[in-house]
Amino acid sequence: MSEEERDTTDTWLTLAEIAEELRVNPATVRQWVTKGQLKASRAGVRKWIVRRSELERMLAATNVAGDATPGLPEPEYPAADEREADIRAPASDAQSAIALMQIANDSFADAVEASAFVPPAPGYVGRVRRLADSCEHMASTLLNAAKLAGVRWSPRTNFGHEVFPYEVRAGGNRPGSGQLWRDVDAALDRLVIAVTGTEVSAVAHSFRELGEALLEVADELEHDDSWQAGSRAG
């Protein structure tokens, strides 16, 4: 097959197009490329492009049957016969939705781990943004997987505030506005309650609310970096 023929059958996608198609944050797609999960080619100084076959390979390679990370939220995947009976979407769409849900769960775990045991320092804002992005990723893929693949929420009782890294939890040495952090705490309280139920939309909404609250903190810290000189607000 010539390169021209391949370009016709195996099209190139930009990272923005992948993000739109999969309903995830563009930063998440860039993270897949950076981590080597998604093979991309340069098409300019700042532009990356990906073969559709490579995107399909990444989704197919995702281990949707693997064990969930201890202490983190866990979706409940329907059995194959349930998918066939209840899902109207094409099988490939359902499989992609479930694969994305697992990737989102892994990304959330990675974001939490990246912030673990790290004091506020250069890179702090980036870690808060990464955690916020992972919350939005969880929200969007949960809703997508529920719609396309019939994913249900498996109630969790061992998911508490201690799951989140100390540097963003109440009682930690958190820089920035106390009110904004109280909004984060309140959103986390609601998420902890939501995951004990079975309503996917409630869990997704709580993840999105927490992500938005964390972004508010990150935006403030980015615009006023006086906290890095020793100024701290509880």
Secondary structure as UniProt FT lines:
FT   HELIX           3..9
FT   STRAND          12..14
FT   HELIX           15..22
FT   HELIX           26..34
FT   TURN            35..36
FT   STRAND          41..42
FT   STRAND          48..51
FT   HELIX           52..61
FT   TURN            64..65
FT   TURN            70..71
FT   STRAND          75..76
FT   HELIX           80..86
FT   HELIX           91..115
FT   TURN            116..117
FT   TURN            122..123
FT   HELIX           124..149
FT   STRAND          152..153
FT   HELIX           161..163
FT   HELIX           166..168
FT   TURN            170..171
FT   HELIX           178..194
FT   TURN            195..196
FT   HELIX           200..223
FT   HELIX           225..229
//
